[in-house]
């Protein structure tokens, strides 16, 4: 028996009809006739517990036809990761005891599809427009707040200059009469007009005494009383 016949003998016909019907060790799986599709779950094994994958169009758990290839799984938009495939029957129930394992390599996920540069430029332009609108709105609010703050105040004026303080020179006090010393020293300190006044008073006294009236001119009787004769 040749090699091709041995491969055909040892490989179940079910695995030949279903390209994804292999377990985690790469061994082909026998798919029962009631199975009609694969239910896809993400992860499992060393990468954690398997997680449900949902169809973006129907919102239900993702299911692919039983005869799907890896490219068919990638076209659903799944991300690069390890995936578990559970066969389900026509009523949507899992067929127990059978789990196929496959993996979507990096760069082959649904998010690896090239994007349109025009869409990227439009999105960037829209973002810049929104940011500029936000900046303009903030500047307008800031200007209004500043105007409301300073509206109650008048213009700022410089302070008035302080006039210089005048310097007052006090006049010297007149000299006081000495308590001790001779009469000549006292007279020498008098002003000329005072000296004249004293001289006039002294002359009047001298004239009254010389005229024989004594001090009669003062009070009409002198020191001896009214009408008292003056001794020659």
PyMOL CGO cylinders between C-alpha atoms (Angstrom):
from pymol import cmd
from pymol.cgo import CYLINDER

trace = [
    CYLINDER, 0.00, 0.00, 0.00, 1.49, 3.35, -0.97, 0.3, 1, 1, 1, 1, 1, 1,
    CYLINDER, 1.49, 3.35, -0.97, 1.78, 6.45, 1.23, 0.3, 1, 1, 1, 1, 1, 1,
    CYLINDER, 1.78, 6.45, 1.23, -1.25, 8.21, -0.20, 0.3, 1, 1, 1, 1, 1, 1,
    CYLINDER, -1.25, 8.21, -0.20, -3.40, 5.19, 0.51, 0.3, 1, 1, 1, 1, 1, 1,
    CYLINDER, -3.40, 5.19, 0.51, -2.09, 5.03, 4.10, 0.3, 1, 1, 1, 1, 1, 1,
    CYLINDER, -2.09, 5.03, 4.10, -2.84, 8.74, 4.63, 0.3, 1, 1, 1, 1, 1, 1,
    CYLINDER, -2.84, 8.74, 4.63, -6.31, 8.23, 3.29, 0.3, 1, 1, 1, 1, 1, 1,
    CYLINDER, -6.31, 8.23, 3.29, -6.83, 5.17, 5.50, 0.3, 1, 1, 1, 1, 1, 1,
    CYLINDER, -6.83, 5.17, 5.50, -5.59, 6.81, 8.75, 0.3, 1, 1, 1, 1, 1, 1,
    CYLINDER, -5.59, 6.81, 8.75, -7.22, 10.20, 8.20, 0.3, 1, 1, 1, 1, 1, 1,
    CYLINDER, -7.22, 10.20, 8.20, -10.97, 10.23, 8.86, 0.3, 1, 1, 1, 1, 1, 1,
    CYLINDER, -10.97, 10.23, 8.86, -13.09, 11.41, 6.02, 0.3, 1, 1, 1, 1, 1, 1,
    CYLINDER, -13.09, 11.41, 6.02, -14.74, 13.91, 8.37, 0.3, 1, 1, 1, 1, 1, 1,
    CYLINDER, -14.74, 13.91, 8.37, -11.43, 15.73, 8.93, 0.3, 1, 1, 1, 1, 1, 1,
    CYLINDER, -11.43, 15.73, 8.93, -10.88, 15.91, 5.21, 0.3, 1, 1, 1, 1, 1, 1,
    CYLINDER, -10.88, 15.91, 5.21, -14.24, 17.61, 4.76, 0.3, 1, 1, 1, 1, 1, 1,
    CYLINDER, -14.24, 17.61, 4.76, -13.80, 19.95, 7.75, 0.3, 1, 1, 1, 1, 1, 1,
    CYLINDER, -13.80, 19.95, 7.75, -10.43, 21.81, 7.61, 0.3, 1, 1, 1, 1, 1, 1,
    CYLINDER, -10.43, 21.81, 7.61, -10.65, 23.03, 11.22, 0.3, 1, 1, 1, 1, 1, 1,
    CYLINDER, -10.65, 23.03, 11.22, -11.53, 19.66, 12.80, 0.3, 1, 1, 1, 1, 1, 1,
    CYLINDER, -11.53, 19.66, 12.80, -8.27, 19.12, 14.73, 0.3, 1, 1, 1, 1, 1, 1,
    CYLINDER, -8.27, 19.12, 14.73, -7.62, 18.94, 18.47, 0.3, 1, 1, 1, 1, 1, 1,
    CYLINDER, -7.62, 18.94, 18.47, -4.88, 20.76, 20.45, 0.3, 1, 1, 1, 1, 1, 1,
    CYLINDER, -4.88, 20.76, 20.45, -2.33, 18.09, 19.52, 0.3, 1, 1, 1, 1, 1, 1,
    CYLINDER, -2.33, 18.09, 19.52, -3.06, 18.34, 15.81, 0.3, 1, 1, 1, 1, 1, 1,
    CYLINDER, -3.06, 18.34, 15.81, -4.97, 15.06, 15.67, 0.3, 1, 1, 1, 1, 1, 1,
    CYLINDER, -4.97, 15.06, 15.67, -8.02, 14.90, 13.37, 0.3, 1, 1, 1, 1, 1, 1,
    CYLINDER, -8.02, 14.90, 13.37, -11.43, 14.73, 14.98, 0.3, 1, 1, 1, 1, 1, 1,
    CYLINDER, -11.43, 14.73, 14.98, -14.37, 12.54, 14.07, 0.3, 1, 1, 1, 1, 1, 1,
    CYLINDER, -14.37, 12.54, 14.07, -17.30, 14.83, 13.53, 0.3, 1, 1, 1, 1, 1, 1,
    CYLINDER, -17.30, 14.83, 13.53, -20.72, 13.27, 14.11, 0.3, 1, 1, 1, 1, 1, 1,
    CYLINDER, -20.72, 13.27, 14.11, -23.28, 13.60, 11.36, 0.3, 1, 1, 1, 1, 1, 1,
    CYLINDER, -23.28, 13.60, 11.36, -25.65, 15.76, 13.44, 0.3, 1, 1, 1, 1, 1, 1,
    CYLINDER, -25.65, 15.76, 13.44, -23.06, 18.57, 13.68, 0.3, 1, 1, 1, 1, 1, 1,
    CYLINDER, -23.06, 18.57, 13.68, -23.76, 21.50, 11.35, 0.3, 1, 1, 1, 1, 1, 1,
    CYLINDER, -23.76, 21.50, 11.35, -21.55, 24.39, 12.56, 0.3, 1, 1, 1, 1, 1, 1,
    CYLINDER, -21.55, 24.39, 12.56, -18.78, 25.50, 14.89, 0.3, 1, 1, 1, 1, 1, 1,
    CYLINDER, -18.78, 25.50, 14.89, -19.39, 27.73, 17.96, 0.3, 1, 1, 1, 1, 1, 1,
    CYLINDER, -19.39, 27.73, 17.96, -16.33, 29.88, 18.48, 0.3, 1, 1, 1, 1, 1, 1,
    CYLINDER, -16.33, 29.88, 18.48, -14.75, 30.67, 21.84, 0.3, 1, 1, 1, 1, 1, 1,
    CYLINDER, -14.75, 30.67, 21.84, -11.53, 32.53, 22.51, 0.3, 1, 1, 1, 1, 1, 1,
    CYLINDER, -11.53, 32.53, 22.51, -8.57, 31.38, 24.66, 0.3, 1, 1, 1, 1, 1, 1,
    CYLINDER, -8.57, 31.38, 24.66, -8.38, 28.26, 26.75, 0.3, 1, 1, 1, 1, 1, 1,
    CYLINDER, -8.38, 28.26, 26.75, -5.46, 26.09, 27.80, 0.3, 1, 1, 1, 1, 1, 1,
    CYLINDER, -5.46, 26.09, 27.80, -2.51, 28.00, 29.23, 0.3, 1, 1, 1, 1, 1, 1,
    CYLINDER, -2.51, 28.00, 29.23, -3.98, 31.32, 28.13, 0.3, 1, 1, 1, 1, 1, 1,
    CYLINDER, -3.98, 31.32, 28.13, -6.87, 31.19, 30.59, 0.3, 1, 1, 1, 1, 1, 1,
    CYLINDER, -6.87, 31.19, 30.59, -10.46, 30.06, 30.50, 0.3, 1, 1, 1, 1, 1, 1,
    CYLINDER, -10.46, 30.06, 30.50, -12.24, 30.26, 27.15, 0.3, 1, 1, 1, 1, 1, 1,
    CYLINDER, -12.24, 30.26, 27.15, -14.34, 33.36, 26.54, 0.3, 1, 1, 1, 1, 1, 1,
    CYLINDER, -14.34, 33.36, 26.54, -17.40, 33.72, 24.38, 0.3, 1, 1, 1, 1, 1, 1,
    CYLINDER, -17.40, 33.72, 24.38, -17.04, 35.54, 21.08, 0.3, 1, 1, 1, 1, 1, 1,
    CYLINDER, -17.04, 35.54, 21.08, -20.07, 37.45, 19.80, 0.3, 1, 1, 1, 1, 1, 1,
    CYLINDER, -20.07, 37.45, 19.80, -21.19, 38.23, 16.29, 0.3, 1, 1, 1, 1, 1, 1,
    CYLINDER, -21.19, 38.23, 16.29, -21.16, 42.01, 15.65, 0.3, 1, 1, 1, 1, 1, 1,
    CYLINDER, -21.16, 42.01, 15.65, -24.18, 41.71, 13.32, 0.3, 1, 1, 1, 1, 1, 1,
    CYLINDER, -24.18, 41.71, 13.32, -26.52, 39.41, 15.26, 0.3, 1, 1, 1, 1, 1, 1,
    CYLINDER, -26.52, 39.41, 15.26, -25.27, 39.96, 18.82, 0.3, 1, 1, 1, 1, 1, 1,
    CYLINDER, -25.27, 39.96, 18.82, -25.33, 36.18, 19.38, 0.3, 1, 1, 1, 1, 1, 1,
    CYLINDER, -25.33, 36.18, 19.38, -22.35, 33.95, 20.02, 0.3, 1, 1, 1, 1, 1, 1,
    CYLINDER, -22.35, 33.95, 20.02, -20.21, 33.65, 16.93, 0.3, 1, 1, 1, 1, 1, 1,
    CYLINDER, -20.21, 33.65, 16.93, -20.85, 30.56, 14.81, 0.3, 1, 1, 1, 1, 1, 1,
    CYLINDER, -20.85, 30.56, 14.81, -19.22, 29.56, 11.53, 0.3, 1, 1, 1, 1, 1, 1,
    CYLINDER, -19.22, 29.56, 11.53, -20.12, 26.78, 9.09, 0.3, 1, 1, 1, 1, 1, 1,
    CYLINDER, -20.12, 26.78, 9.09, -18.64, 23.37, 9.81, 0.3, 1, 1, 1, 1, 1, 1,
    CYLINDER, -18.64, 23.37, 9.81, -16.64, 23.39, 6.55, 0.3, 1, 1, 1, 1, 1, 1,
    CYLINDER, -16.64, 23.39, 6.55, -15.06, 26.83, 7.20, 0.3, 1, 1, 1, 1, 1, 1,
    CYLINDER, -15.06, 26.83, 7.20, -11.34, 27.39, 6.76, 0.3, 1, 1, 1, 1, 1, 1,
    CYLINDER, -11.34, 27.39, 6.76, -9.03, 29.66, 8.77, 0.3, 1, 1, 1, 1, 1, 1,
    CYLINDER, -9.03, 29.66, 8.77, -9.56, 32.53, 6.34, 0.3, 1, 1, 1, 1, 1, 1,
    CYLINDER, -9.56, 32.53, 6.34, -13.31, 32.28, 6.93, 0.3, 1, 1, 1, 1, 1, 1,
    CYLINDER, -13.31, 32.28, 6.93, -12.73, 32.65, 10.69, 0.3, 1, 1, 1, 1, 1, 1,
    CYLINDER, -12.73, 32.65, 10.69, -10.41, 35.62, 10.14, 0.3, 1, 1, 1, 1, 1, 1,
    CYLINDER, -10.41, 35.62, 10.14, -12.97, 37.34, 7.92, 0.3, 1, 1, 1, 1, 1, 1,
    CYLINDER, -12.97, 37.34, 7.92, -15.39, 37.52, 10.86, 0.3, 1, 1, 1, 1, 1, 1,
    CYLINDER, -15.39, 37.52, 10.86, -13.09, 40.13, 12.48, 0.3, 1, 1, 1, 1, 1, 1,
    CYLINDER, -13.09, 40.13, 12.48, -11.65, 38.08, 15.33, 0.3, 1, 1, 1, 1, 1, 1,
    CYLINDER, -11.65, 38.08, 15.33, -8.38, 39.23, 16.90, 0.3, 1, 1, 1, 1, 1, 1,
    CYLINDER, -8.38, 39.23, 16.90, -5.15, 37.22, 16.78, 0.3, 1, 1, 1, 1, 1, 1,
    CYLINDER, -5.15, 37.22, 16.78, -5.42, 34.56, 19.50, 0.3, 1, 1, 1, 1, 1, 1,
    CYLINDER, -5.42, 34.56, 19.50, -6.15, 30.91, 20.17, 0.3, 1, 1, 1, 1, 1, 1,
    CYLINDER, -6.15, 30.91, 20.17, -9.72, 29.76, 19.50, 0.3, 1, 1, 1, 1, 1, 1,
    CYLINDER, -9.72, 29.76, 19.50, -11.77, 26.73, 20.52, 0.3, 1, 1, 1, 1, 1, 1,
    CYLINDER, -11.77, 26.73, 20.52, -14.40, 25.37, 18.13, 0.3, 1, 1, 1, 1, 1, 1,
    CYLINDER, -14.40, 25.37, 18.13, -17.35, 23.44, 19.53, 0.3, 1, 1, 1, 1, 1, 1,
    CYLINDER, -17.35, 23.44, 19.53, -19.60, 21.52, 17.09, 0.3, 1, 1, 1, 1, 1, 1,
    CYLINDER, -19.60, 21.52, 17.09, -23.32, 22.23, 17.40, 0.3, 1, 1, 1, 1, 1, 1,
    CYLINDER, -23.32, 22.23, 17.40, -26.33, 20.44, 15.93, 0.3, 1, 1, 1, 1, 1, 1,
    CYLINDER, -26.33, 20.44, 15.93, -29.17, 21.85, 13.89, 0.3, 1, 1, 1, 1, 1, 1,
    CYLINDER, -29.17, 21.85, 13.89, -30.97, 23.07, 17.01, 0.3, 1, 1, 1, 1, 1, 1,
    CYLINDER, -30.97, 23.07, 17.01, -27.96, 25.02, 18.28, 0.3, 1, 1, 1, 1, 1, 1,
    CYLINDER, -27.96, 25.02, 18.28, -26.97, 22.55, 21.01, 0.3, 1, 1, 1, 1, 1, 1,
    CYLINDER, -26.97, 22.55, 21.01, -23.36, 21.59, 21.66, 0.3, 1, 1, 1, 1, 1, 1,
    CYLINDER, -23.36, 21.59, 21.66, -22.23, 18.14, 20.64, 0.3, 1, 1, 1, 1, 1, 1,
    CYLINDER, -22.23, 18.14, 20.64, -20.41, 16.91, 23.79, 0.3, 1, 1, 1, 1, 1, 1,
    CYLINDER, -20.41, 16.91, 23.79, -16.91, 15.46, 23.82, 0.3, 1, 1, 1, 1, 1, 1,
    CYLINDER, -16.91, 15.46, 23.82, -15.50, 17.24, 20.76, 0.3, 1, 1, 1, 1, 1, 1,
    CYLINDER, -15.50, 17.24, 20.76, -13.41, 20.42, 20.77, 0.3, 1, 1, 1, 1, 1, 1,
    CYLINDER, -13.41, 20.42, 20.77, -11.35, 21.65, 17.85, 0.3, 1, 1, 1, 1, 1, 1,
    CYLINDER, -11.35, 21.65, 17.85, -8.46, 24.06, 18.37, 0.3, 1, 1, 1, 1, 1, 1,
    CYLINDER, -8.46, 24.06, 18.37, -7.11, 26.64, 15.95, 0.3, 1, 1, 1, 1, 1, 1,
    CYLINDER, -7.11, 26.64, 15.95, -5.14, 29.88, 16.16, 0.3, 1, 1, 1, 1, 1, 1,
    CYLINDER, -5.14, 29.88, 16.16, -5.27, 33.19, 14.35, 0.3, 1, 1, 1, 1, 1, 1,
    CYLINDER, -5.27, 33.19, 14.35, -1.65, 34.44, 14.06, 0.3, 1, 1, 1, 1, 1, 1,
    CYLINDER, -1.65, 34.44, 14.06, -0.54, 38.03, 14.55, 0.3, 1, 1, 1, 1, 1, 1,
    CYLINDER, -0.54, 38.03, 14.55, -1.25, 40.27, 11.57, 0.3, 1, 1, 1, 1, 1, 1,
    CYLINDER, -1.25, 40.27, 11.57, -4.13, 38.14, 10.34, 0.3, 1, 1, 1, 1, 1, 1,
    CYLINDER, -4.13, 38.14, 10.34, -6.84, 39.45, 12.66, 0.3, 1, 1, 1, 1, 1, 1,
    CYLINDER, -6.84, 39.45, 12.66, -9.80, 41.49, 11.58, 0.3, 1, 1, 1, 1, 1, 1,
    CYLINDER, -9.80, 41.49, 11.58, -8.23, 44.68, 12.97, 0.3, 1, 1, 1, 1, 1, 1,
    CYLINDER, -8.23, 44.68, 12.97, -5.23, 44.25, 10.66, 0.3, 1, 1, 1, 1, 1, 1,
    CYLINDER, -5.23, 44.25, 10.66, -7.12, 45.33, 7.58, 0.3, 1, 1, 1, 1, 1, 1,
    CYLINDER, -7.12, 45.33, 7.58, -5.63, 48.48, 6.05, 0.3, 1, 1, 1, 1, 1, 1,
    CYLINDER, -5.63, 48.48, 6.05, -7.59, 51.61, 6.76, 0.3, 1, 1, 1, 1, 1, 1,
    CYLINDER, -7.59, 51.61, 6.76, -8.52, 54.26, 4.27, 0.3, 1, 1, 1, 1, 1, 1,
    CYLINDER, -8.52, 54.26, 4.27, -6.11, 57.26, 4.51, 0.3, 1, 1, 1, 1, 1, 1,
    CYLINDER, -6.11, 57.26, 4.51, -8.97, 59.57, 3.58, 0.3, 1, 1, 1, 1, 1, 1,
    CYLINDER, -8.97, 59.57, 3.58, -10.97, 58.40, 6.59, 0.3, 1, 1, 1, 1, 1, 1,
    CYLINDER, -10.97, 58.40, 6.59, -7.96, 58.92, 8.87, 0.3, 1, 1, 1, 1, 1, 1,
    CYLINDER, -7.96, 58.92, 8.87, -7.47, 62.48, 7.60, 0.3, 1, 1, 1, 1, 1, 1,
    CYLINDER, -7.47, 62.48, 7.60, -11.16, 63.24, 8.01, 0.3, 1, 1, 1, 1, 1, 1,
    CYLINDER, -11.16, 63.24, 8.01, -11.14, 61.91, 11.56, 0.3, 1, 1, 1, 1, 1, 1,
    CYLINDER, -11.14, 61.91, 11.56, -8.03, 63.95, 12.42, 0.3, 1, 1, 1, 1, 1, 1,
    CYLINDER, -8.03, 63.95, 12.42, -9.52, 67.08, 10.89, 0.3, 1, 1, 1, 1, 1, 1,
    CYLINDER, -9.52, 67.08, 10.89, -12.76, 66.60, 12.84, 0.3, 1, 1, 1, 1, 1, 1,
    CYLINDER, -12.76, 66.60, 12.84, -10.75, 66.18, 16.05, 0.3, 1, 1, 1, 1, 1, 1,
    CYLINDER, -10.75, 66.18, 16.05, -8.83, 69.41, 15.39, 0.3, 1, 1, 1, 1, 1, 1,
    CYLINDER, -8.83, 69.41, 15.39, -12.07, 71.29, 14.71, 0.3, 1, 1, 1, 1, 1, 1,
    CYLINDER, -12.07, 71.29, 14.71, -13.57, 70.08, 17.99, 0.3, 1, 1, 1, 1, 1, 1,
    CYLINDER, -13.57, 70.08, 17.99, -10.45, 71.05, 19.92, 0.3, 1, 1, 1, 1, 1, 1,
    CYLINDER, -10.45, 71.05, 19.92, -10.42, 74.52, 18.36, 0.3, 1, 1, 1, 1, 1, 1,
    CYLINDER, -10.42, 74.52, 18.36, -14.10, 74.99, 19.22, 0.3, 1, 1, 1, 1, 1, 1,
    CYLINDER, -14.10, 74.99, 19.22, -13.37, 73.98, 22.81, 0.3, 1, 1, 1, 1, 1, 1,
    CYLINDER, -13.37, 73.98, 22.81, -10.47, 76.47, 23.03, 0.3, 1, 1, 1, 1, 1, 1,
    CYLINDER, -10.47, 76.47, 23.03, -12.60, 79.29, 21.60, 0.3, 1, 1, 1, 1, 1, 1,
    CYLINDER, -12.60, 79.29, 21.60, -15.38, 78.56, 24.09, 0.3, 1, 1, 1, 1, 1, 1,
    CYLINDER, -15.38, 78.56, 24.09, -12.96, 78.58, 27.01, 0.3, 1, 1, 1, 1, 1, 1,
    CYLINDER, -12.96, 78.58, 27.01, -11.41, 81.86, 25.87, 0.3, 1, 1, 1, 1, 1, 1,
    CYLINDER, -11.41, 81.86, 25.87, -14.85, 83.45, 25.59, 0.3, 1, 1, 1, 1, 1, 1,
    CYLINDER, -14.85, 83.45, 25.59, -15.84, 82.36, 29.10, 0.3, 1, 1, 1, 1, 1, 1,
    CYLINDER, -15.84, 82.36, 29.10, -12.52, 83.60, 30.49, 0.3, 1, 1, 1, 1, 1, 1,
    CYLINDER, -12.52, 83.60, 30.49, -12.96, 87.00, 28.83, 0.3, 1, 1, 1, 1, 1, 1,
    CYLINDER, -12.96, 87.00, 28.83, -16.47, 87.37, 30.22, 0.3, 1, 1, 1, 1, 1, 1,
    CYLINDER, -16.47, 87.37, 30.22, -15.36, 86.40, 33.71, 0.3, 1, 1, 1, 1, 1, 1,
    CYLINDER, -15.36, 86.40, 33.71, -12.51, 88.92, 33.59, 0.3, 1, 1, 1, 1, 1, 1,
    CYLINDER, -12.51, 88.92, 33.59, -14.83, 91.67, 32.35, 0.3, 1, 1, 1, 1, 1, 1,
    CYLINDER, -14.83, 91.67, 32.35, -17.32, 90.95, 35.15, 0.3, 1, 1, 1, 1, 1, 1,
    CYLINDER, -17.32, 90.95, 35.15, -14.52, 91.05, 37.70, 0.3, 1, 1, 1, 1, 1, 1,
    CYLINDER, -14.52, 91.05, 37.70, -13.10, 94.43, 36.73, 0.3, 1, 1, 1, 1, 1, 1,
    CYLINDER, -13.10, 94.43, 36.73, -16.36, 96.16, 35.78, 0.3, 1, 1, 1, 1, 1, 1,
    CYLINDER, -16.36, 96.16, 35.78, -16.93, 97.51, 39.32, 0.3, 1, 1, 1, 1, 1, 1,
    CYLINDER, -16.93, 97.51, 39.32, -13.59, 99.27, 39.55, 0.3, 1, 1, 1, 1, 1, 1,
    CYLINDER, -13.59, 99.27, 39.55, -12.58, 102.68, 38.16, 0.3, 1, 1, 1, 1, 1, 1,
    CYLINDER, -12.58, 102.68, 38.16, -9.40, 103.34, 36.26, 0.3, 1, 1, 1, 1, 1, 1,
    CYLINDER, -9.40, 103.34, 36.26, -6.27, 102.99, 38.28, 0.3, 1, 1, 1, 1, 1, 1,
    CYLINDER, -6.27, 102.99, 38.28, -4.66, 106.38, 39.01, 0.3, 1, 1, 1, 1, 1, 1,
    CYLINDER, -4.66, 106.38, 39.01, -1.15, 107.02, 40.25, 0.3, 1, 1, 1, 1, 1, 1,
    CYLINDER, -1.15, 107.02, 40.25, -0.92, 108.18, 43.88, 0.3, 1, 1, 1, 1, 1, 1,
    CYLINDER, -0.92, 108.18, 43.88, -0.75, 111.96, 44.49, 0.3, 1, 1, 1, 1, 1, 1,
    CYLINDER, -0.75, 111.96, 44.49, 2.72, 113.26, 45.34, 0.3, 1, 1, 1, 1, 1, 1,
    CYLINDER, 2.72, 113.26, 45.34, 3.33, 114.02, 49.02, 0.3, 1, 1, 1, 1, 1, 1,
    CYLINDER, 3.33, 114.02, 49.02, 4.24, 117.75, 49.58, 0.3, 1, 1, 1, 1, 1, 1,
    CYLINDER, 4.24, 117.75, 49.58, 7.53, 118.35, 51.36, 0.3, 1, 1, 1, 1, 1, 1,
    CYLINDER, 7.53, 118.35, 51.36, 7.36, 119.15, 55.06, 0.3, 1, 1, 1, 1, 1, 1,
    CYLINDER, 7.36, 119.15, 55.06, 8.22, 122.85, 55.73, 0.3, 1, 1, 1, 1, 1, 1,
    CYLINDER, 8.22, 122.85, 55.73, 11.16, 123.54, 58.03, 0.3, 1, 1, 1, 1, 1, 1,
    CYLINDER, 11.16, 123.54, 58.03, 10.21, 125.96, 60.85, 0.3, 1, 1, 1, 1, 1, 1,
    CYLINDER, 10.21, 125.96, 60.85, 13.02, 127.93, 62.49, 0.3, 1, 1, 1, 1, 1, 1,
    CYLINDER, 13.02, 127.93, 62.49, 12.11, 129.01, 66.01, 0.3, 1, 1, 1, 1, 1, 1,
    CYLINDER, 12.11, 129.01, 66.01, 13.12, 132.57, 67.10, 0.3, 1, 1, 1, 1, 1, 1,
    CYLINDER, 13.12, 132.57, 67.10, 15.64, 132.74, 69.94, 0.3, 1, 1, 1, 1, 1, 1,
    CYLINDER, 15.64, 132.74, 69.94, 14.22, 133.57, 73.34, 0.3, 1, 1, 1, 1, 1, 1,
    CYLINDER, 14.22, 133.57, 73.34, 15.01, 137.06, 74.77, 0.3, 1, 1, 1, 1, 1, 1,
    CYLINDER, 15.01, 137.06, 74.77, 17.72, 137.06, 77.38, 0.3, 1, 1, 1, 1, 1, 1,
    CYLINDER, 17.72, 137.06, 77.38, 16.46, 136.89, 80.93, 0.3, 1, 1, 1, 1, 1, 1,
    CYLINDER, 16.46, 136.89, 80.93, 17.49, 139.45, 83.51, 0.3, 1, 1, 1, 1, 1, 1,
    CYLINDER, 17.49, 139.45, 83.51, 20.33, 138.16, 85.63, 0.3, 1, 1, 1, 1, 1, 1,
    CYLINDER, 20.33, 138.16, 85.63, 19.48, 137.39, 89.22, 0.3, 1, 1, 1, 1, 1, 1,
    CYLINDER, 19.48, 137.39, 89.22, 22.91, 138.35, 90.44, 0.3, 1, 1, 1, 1, 1, 1,
    CYLINDER, 22.91, 138.35, 90.44, 25.34, 141.09, 89.41, 0.3, 1, 1, 1, 1, 1, 1,
    CYLINDER, 25.34, 141.09, 89.41, 25.54, 144.86, 89.51, 0.3, 1, 1, 1, 1, 1, 1,
    CYLINDER, 25.54, 144.86, 89.51, 22.98, 147.36, 88.30, 0.3, 1, 1, 1, 1, 1, 1,
    CYLINDER, 22.98, 147.36, 88.30, 25.37, 148.43, 85.58, 0.3, 1, 1, 1, 1, 1, 1,
    CYLINDER, 25.37, 148.43, 85.58, 25.46, 144.95, 84.16, 0.3, 1, 1, 1, 1, 1, 1,
    CYLINDER, 25.46, 144.95, 84.16, 21.65, 144.94, 84.18, 0.3, 1, 1, 1, 1, 1, 1,
    CYLINDER, 21.65, 144.94, 84.18, 21.49, 148.33, 82.46, 0.3, 1, 1, 1, 1, 1, 1,
    CYLINDER, 21.49, 148.33, 82.46, 24.04, 147.27, 79.91, 0.3, 1, 1, 1, 1, 1, 1,
    CYLINDER, 24.04, 147.27, 79.91, 21.74, 144.41, 78.87, 0.3, 1, 1, 1, 1, 1, 1,
    CYLINDER, 21.74, 144.41, 78.87, 18.78, 146.74, 78.30, 0.3, 1, 1, 1, 1, 1, 1,
    CYLINDER, 18.78, 146.74, 78.30, 17.70, 147.92, 74.92, 0.3, 1, 1, 1, 1, 1, 1,
    CYLINDER, 17.70, 147.92, 74.92, 18.11, 151.59, 73.95, 0.3, 1, 1, 1, 1, 1, 1,
    CYLINDER, 18.11, 151.59, 73.95, 14.40, 152.34, 74.16, 0.3, 1, 1, 1, 1, 1, 1,
    CYLINDER, 14.40, 152.34, 74.16, 14.28, 150.95, 77.68, 0.3, 1, 1, 1, 1, 1, 1,
    CYLINDER, 14.28, 150.95, 77.68, 17.21, 153.08, 78.70, 0.3, 1, 1, 1, 1, 1, 1,
    CYLINDER, 17.21, 153.08, 78.70, 15.44, 156.19, 77.35, 0.3, 1, 1, 1, 1, 1, 1,
    CYLINDER, 15.44, 156.19, 77.35, 12.29, 155.32, 79.31, 0.3, 1, 1, 1, 1, 1, 1,
    CYLINDER, 12.29, 155.32, 79.31, 14.29, 154.95, 82.53, 0.3, 1, 1, 1, 1, 1, 1,
    CYLINDER, 14.29, 154.95, 82.53, 16.10, 158.22, 81.85, 0.3, 1, 1, 1, 1, 1, 1,
    CYLINDER, 16.10, 158.22, 81.85, 12.84, 160.13, 81.38, 0.3, 1, 1, 1, 1, 1, 1,
    CYLINDER, 12.84, 160.13, 81.38, 11.40, 158.70, 84.57, 0.3, 1, 1, 1, 1, 1, 1,
    CYLINDER, 11.40, 158.70, 84.57, 14.56, 159.58, 86.48, 0.3, 1, 1, 1, 1, 1, 1,
    CYLINDER, 14.56, 159.58, 86.48, 14.46, 163.16, 85.14, 0.3, 1, 1, 1, 1, 1, 1,
    CYLINDER, 14.46, 163.16, 85.14, 10.84, 163.61, 86.21, 0.3, 1, 1, 1, 1, 1, 1,
    CYLINDER, 10.84, 163.61, 86.21, 11.66, 162.39, 89.69, 0.3, 1, 1, 1, 1, 1, 1,
    CYLINDER, 11.66, 162.39, 89.69, 14.66, 164.67, 89.87, 0.3, 1, 1, 1, 1, 1, 1,
    CYLINDER, 14.66, 164.67, 89.87, 12.64, 167.72, 88.76, 0.3, 1, 1, 1, 1, 1, 1,
    CYLINDER, 12.64, 167.72, 88.76, 9.95, 167.07, 91.36, 0.3, 1, 1, 1, 1, 1, 1,
    CYLINDER, 9.95, 167.07, 91.36, 12.47, 166.72, 94.12, 0.3, 1, 1, 1, 1, 1, 1,
    CYLINDER, 12.47, 166.72, 94.12, 14.29, 169.84, 93.03, 0.3, 1, 1, 1, 1, 1, 1,
    CYLINDER, 14.29, 169.84, 93.03, 11.11, 171.90, 92.86, 0.3, 1, 1, 1, 1, 1, 1,
    CYLINDER, 11.11, 171.90, 92.86, 10.52, 171.34, 96.57, 0.3, 1, 1, 1, 1, 1, 1,
    CYLINDER, 10.52, 171.34, 96.57, 7.45, 169.31, 96.09, 0.3, 1, 1, 1, 1, 1, 1,
    CYLINDER, 7.45, 169.31, 96.09, 9.12, 166.20, 97.31, 0.3, 1, 1, 1, 1, 1, 1,
    CYLINDER, 9.12, 166.20, 97.31, 6.88, 163.38, 96.29, 0.3, 1, 1, 1, 1, 1, 1,
    CYLINDER, 6.88, 163.38, 96.29, 3.82, 165.57, 96.53, 0.3, 1, 1, 1, 1, 1, 1,
    CYLINDER, 3.82, 165.57, 96.53, 3.25, 165.25, 92.89, 0.3, 1, 1, 1, 1, 1, 1,
    CYLINDER, 3.25, 165.25, 92.89, 2.34, 161.66, 93.62, 0.3, 1, 1, 1, 1, 1, 1,
    CYLINDER, 2.34, 161.66, 93.62, -0.89, 161.60, 95.55, 0.3, 1, 1, 1, 1, 1, 1,
    CYLINDER, -0.89, 161.60, 95.55, -0.98, 165.35, 96.51, 0.3, 1, 1, 1, 1, 1, 1,
    CYLINDER, -0.98, 165.35, 96.51, 0.82, 165.07, 99.95, 0.3, 1, 1, 1, 1, 1, 1,
    CYLINDER, 0.82, 165.07, 99.95, 4.12, 163.47, 99.38, 0.3, 1, 1, 1, 1, 1, 1,
    CYLINDER, 4.12, 163.47, 99.38, 5.53, 161.22, 102.00, 0.3, 1, 1, 1, 1, 1, 1,
    CYLINDER, 5.53, 161.22, 102.00, 4.83, 163.65, 104.85, 0.3, 1, 1, 1, 1, 1, 1,
    CYLINDER, 4.83, 163.65, 104.85, 1.10, 163.78, 104.39, 0.3, 1, 1, 1, 1, 1, 1,
    CYLINDER, 1.10, 163.78, 104.39, -1.19, 166.43, 102.93, 0.3, 1, 1, 1, 1, 1, 1,
    CYLINDER, -1.19, 166.43, 102.93, -0.10, 170.11, 103.72, 0.3, 1, 1, 1, 1, 1, 1,
    CYLINDER, -0.10, 170.11, 103.72, 3.00, 169.17, 105.70, 0.3, 1, 1, 1, 1, 1, 1,
    CYLINDER, 3.00, 169.17, 105.70, 5.71, 171.85, 105.39, 0.3, 1, 1, 1, 1, 1, 1,
    CYLINDER, 5.71, 171.85, 105.39, 9.02, 170.95, 103.98, 0.3, 1, 1, 1, 1, 1, 1,
    CYLINDER, 9.02, 170.95, 103.98, 12.04, 171.77, 106.05, 0.3, 1, 1, 1, 1, 1, 1,
    CYLINDER, 12.04, 171.77, 106.05, 14.55, 174.21, 104.44, 0.3, 1, 1, 1, 1, 1, 1,
]
cmd.load_cgo(trace, "trace")
